[in-house]
Amino acid sequence: MNVLIVDDEPLARERLARMVVALGGFRVIGQASHGQEAVRLARELSPDVVFMDVRMPGMDGLAAAQYLAELDPPPAVIFCTAYGDYAVEAFSSQAVGYLLKPVRQADLAAALNRTRRVNKVQLAELRQLPGMMLEGRTHITSRNRRGTDLVPVAEIALFQADHKYVTAYHGDSESLLDETLRDLEQEFEGRFIRVHRNALISIAHIQGLERGQEGRQFVRLKDLDIRPQVSRRHIAGLKKLLDQI
């Protein structure tokens, strides 16, 4: 079986690689130091198993695993964590493969013997558990004719709903998402604010308000020509926020 190892600590990656090879029947085909690199290598190398560190700079392990779950076929994922009892309980309650750091050879062999593919429902539930203490995703998954793209959340200025779809606007590009505006609002609370029943805007991208015809108000967003309208219901909350930033 082909194995990909993902950890931001080089010594931890090398140690785990030696332990995997020592078991026999496994080949380490790649190593990654963060989630984005893991996604790229998984797409290129099609590993059977991925050892995924949970907390890493940039894209964390749960966010990367969410993308891996979209691959066809998806690899089995074994999370590696140093968090202690609460994390072990969280992963075991979701029937997800995990290893507690520092990894022991016997635990490694047992985890590989019961490898299973993680699914998106499990990942979403893990992220919501209080003990995980992880922020929302750093990247959003968008499907298109070429396949699947990863869009950095920090670059998104606007989420706008139109019937069944939500479009993420980032720079000169836009991406269709298979997600609801309500779920995005809950996940990115504190980073995005609702200004209309069909629009969430990035707080970091707000430049100001403009008054249009008939007293309507619109938001100016950095790096975006679109001016989303602010509904009467949300204008007071937005003005209060602007007074604070």
C-alpha positions as CSV (number, residue, x, y, z in Angstrom):
1,M,0.0,0.0,0.0
2,N,1.2,3.5,-0.8
3,V,1.4,6.0,2.0
4,L,1.5,9.8,2.2
5,I,2.7,11.4,5.5
6,V,1.6,14.9,6.4
7,D,3.1,16.8,9.3
8,D,4.7,20.3,9.7
9,E,7.5,18.8,11.8
10,P,10.3,17.2,9.6
11,L,11.6,15.0,12.3
12,A,8.1,13.6,13.0
13,R,7.6,12.9,9.3
14,E,10.9,11.0,9.0
15,R,10.3,9.0,12.2
16,L,6.9,7.9,11.1
17,A,8.2,7.1,7.6
18,R,10.8,4.7,9.1
19,M,8.1,3.1,11.3
20,V,5.8,2.5,8.4
21,V,8.5,1.0,6.2
22,A,9.6,-1.3,9.1
23,L,6.2,-2.9,9.1
24,G,6.6,-4.3,5.6
25,G,4.0,-4.1,2.9
26,F,3.9,-0.3,2.8
27,R,5.7,2.2,0.7
28,V,6.0,5.9,1.6
29,I,5.5,7.7,-1.7
30,G,5.5,11.3,-0.4
31,Q,5.7,13.7,2.5
32,A,4.0,17.1,3.0
33,S,4.5,19.8,5.5
34,H,1.0,21.4,5.3
35,G,-2.5,20.8,4.1
36,Q,-2.2,22.4,0.7
37,E,0.9,20.4,-0.2
38,A,-0.9,17.3,1.0
39,V,-3.9,18.0,-1.3
40,R,-1.5,18.5,-4.3
41,L,0.5,15.3,-3.6
42,A,-2.6,13.2,-3.0
43,R,-4.0,14.4,-6.4
44,E,-0.7,13.5,-8.1
45,L,0.3,10.3,-6.3
46,S,-3.1,8.7,-5.4
47,P,-2.0,7.3,-2.0
48,D,-3.9,4.4,-0.4
49,V,-3.4,5.8,3.1
50,V,-2.6,9.3,4.4
51,F,-1.2,10.0,7.9
52,M,-2.6,13.5,8.6
53,D,-1.4,15.8,11.4
54,V,-4.4,17.6,12.8
55,R,-3.0,21.0,13.6
56,M,-0.7,22.6,11.0
57,P,0.0,26.2,9.8
58,G,-2.3,27.3,7.0
59,M,-4.7,24.5,5.9
60,D,-5.2,22.2,8.9
61,G,-5.6,18.5,8.8
62,L,-9.4,18.4,8.9
63,A,-9.6,20.9,6.1
64,A,-7.2,18.8,3.9
65,A,-9.0,15.6,4.8
66,Q,-12.3,17.2,3.6
67,Y,-10.8,17.7,0.2
68,L,-9.3,14.1,0.2
69,A,-12.8,12.8,0.8
70,E,-13.8,14.3,-2.6
71,L,-11.2,12.3,-4.5
72,D,-12.2,9.2,-6.5
73,P,-11.3,6.9,-5.0
74,P,-10.5,8.7,-1.6
75,P,-7.6,7.5,0.4
76,A,-8.0,6.1,3.9
77,V,-7.0,8.9,6.5
78,I,-5.3,8.3,9.8
79,F,-5.2,11.4,11.9
80,C,-2.2,12.0,14.2
81,T,-2.8,14.2,17.3
82,A,-0.9,15.3,20.4
83,Y,-4.1,16.7,22.0
84,G,-4.7,14.1,24.6
85,D,-7.8,12.4,25.9
86,Y,-10.5,14.8,24.5
87,A,-9.2,14.3,20.9
88,V,-8.9,10.6,21.3
89,E,-12.6,10.5,22.5
90,A,-13.6,12.8,19.6
91,F,-12.0,10.6,16.9
92,S,-13.0,7.3,18.4
93,S,-16.6,8.5,18.7
94,Q,-16.7,9.1,15.0
95,A,-15.0,5.8,14.1
96,V,-12.2,7.7,12.5
97,G,-8.6,6.3,12.4
98,Y,-6.2,8.2,14.7
99,L,-2.9,7.9,16.4
100,L,-1.8,9.7,19.6
101,K,1.7,11.3,19.4
102,P,4.4,10.2,20.0
103,V,3.4,7.3,17.8
104,R,4.2,3.8,19.0
105,Q,4.9,0.9,16.6
106,A,2.2,-1.3,18.0
107,D,-0.4,1.5,17.7
108,L,0.7,2.2,14.2
109,A,0.3,-1.4,13.1
110,A,-3.2,-1.5,14.7
111,A,-4.3,1.7,13.0
112,L,-3.2,0.4,9.6
113,N,-4.9,-2.9,10.1
114,R,-8.3,-1.1,10.6
115,T,-7.8,1.7,8.1
116,R,-11.1,3.1,6.7
117,R,-12.0,6.0,4.6
118,V,-13.2,9.1,6.4
119,N,-16.4,10.7,5.1
120,K,-17.5,14.4,4.9
121,V,-20.2,14.0,7.6
122,Q,-17.6,12.7,10.1
123,L,-15.2,15.6,9.3
124,A,-17.9,18.2,9.7
125,E,-18.9,16.7,13.1
126,L,-15.3,16.5,14.3
127,R,-14.8,20.2,13.5
128,Q,-17.8,21.2,15.5
129,L,-16.7,19.4,18.7
130,P,-15.6,22.0,21.4
131,G,-12.4,20.1,22.3
132,M,-11.0,20.3,18.8
133,M,-10.6,24.1,19.1
134,L,-10.0,24.5,15.4
135,E,-11.1,27.5,13.3
136,G,-13.3,27.3,10.2
137,R,-11.8,26.0,7.0
138,T,-9.0,27.9,5.4
139,H,-10.1,26.8,1.9
140,I,-13.4,26.2,0.2
141,T,-13.9,23.3,-2.3
142,S,-15.4,24.3,-5.6
143,R,-16.3,21.8,-8.4
144,N,-16.0,22.8,-12.1
145,R,-15.5,21.2,-15.5
146,R,-11.8,20.7,-14.9
147,G,-12.4,18.9,-11.6
148,T,-12.1,20.5,-8.1
149,D,-10.5,23.8,-7.0
150,L,-9.4,25.0,-3.6
151,V,-10.3,28.6,-3.0
152,P,-8.6,30.4,0.0
153,V,-11.3,31.8,2.3
154,A,-9.1,34.8,3.0
155,E,-9.4,35.8,-0.7
156,I,-13.2,35.6,-0.8
157,A,-15.0,39.0,-0.6
158,L,-18.6,37.9,-1.0
159,F,-20.8,34.8,-0.8
160,Q,-24.0,35.3,-2.7
161,A,-26.9,32.9,-3.0
162,D,-28.9,32.6,-6.2
163,H,-31.7,29.9,-6.1
164,K,-30.0,26.6,-5.4
165,Y,-26.4,27.8,-5.6
166,V,-23.9,30.0,-3.7
167,T,-21.2,31.8,-5.6
168,A,-18.0,32.8,-3.9
169,Y,-16.4,36.0,-5.4
170,H,-12.7,36.3,-5.1
171,G,-10.6,38.8,-7.0
172,D,-11.5,38.5,-10.7
173,S,-12.8,35.0,-10.3
174,E,-16.0,33.4,-9.0
175,S,-16.7,29.8,-7.9
176,L,-19.9,27.9,-7.5
177,L,-20.3,26.1,-4.2
178,D,-22.5,23.2,-3.2
179,E,-23.1,24.8,0.3
180,T,-25.8,26.8,1.9
181,L,-25.4,30.4,3.0
182,R,-26.7,29.6,6.4
183,D,-24.0,26.9,7.0
184,L,-21.3,29.3,5.7
185,E,-22.5,32.1,8.0
186,Q,-22.3,29.8,11.0
187,E,-18.9,28.4,10.2
188,F,-17.3,31.8,9.4
189,E,-19.0,33.9,12.1
190,G,-16.7,36.7,13.0
191,R,-15.1,36.7,9.5
192,F,-18.2,37.3,7.4
193,I,-21.3,39.2,8.2
194,R,-24.8,38.9,6.7
195,V,-26.0,42.0,4.8
196,H,-28.9,40.6,2.9
197,R,-30.9,37.3,2.9
198,N,-28.8,36.3,-0.2
199,A,-25.4,37.8,0.7
200,L,-22.5,37.4,3.2
201,I,-19.5,39.7,3.0
202,S,-16.0,39.4,4.2
203,I,-15.3,41.9,7.1
204,A,-11.7,42.2,6.0
205,H,-12.8,43.3,2.5
206,I,-15.2,46.0,3.6
207,Q,-14.3,49.5,2.3
208,G,-17.4,51.4,3.1
209,L,-21.1,52.1,2.3
210,E,-22.6,53.8,-0.7
211,R,-26.1,55.3,-1.0
212,G,-28.0,54.5,-4.2
213,Q,-31.4,55.3,-5.6
214,E,-34.5,55.4,-3.3
215,G,-32.2,55.4,-0.2
216,R,-30.8,52.0,-0.8
217,Q,-27.4,51.3,0.6
218,F,-24.7,49.1,-0.9
219,V,-21.3,47.9,0.4
220,R,-18.0,48.7,-1.3
221,L,-15.7,45.7,-1.2
222,K,-11.9,45.6,-1.8
223,D,-10.9,43.9,-5.1
224,L,-14.6,43.5,-6.2
225,D,-16.7,45.5,-8.6
226,I,-20.0,44.1,-7.3
227,R,-21.8,46.2,-4.7
228,P,-24.1,44.0,-2.6
229,Q,-27.2,45.7,-1.3
230,V,-27.7,45.9,2.4
231,S,-31.2,45.1,3.6
232,R,-33.0,47.3,6.1
233,R,-32.9,44.4,8.6
234,H,-29.1,44.3,8.5
235,I,-28.1,47.9,8.1
236,A,-27.9,48.7,11.9
237,G,-25.6,45.7,12.6
238,L,-23.3,46.6,9.7
239,K,-23.0,50.2,10.8
240,K,-22.2,49.1,14.3
241,L,-19.5,46.9,13.0
242,L,-18.1,49.7,10.8
243,D,-17.8,51.9,13.9
244,Q,-15.6,49.3,15.5
245,I,-13.2,48.7,12.7
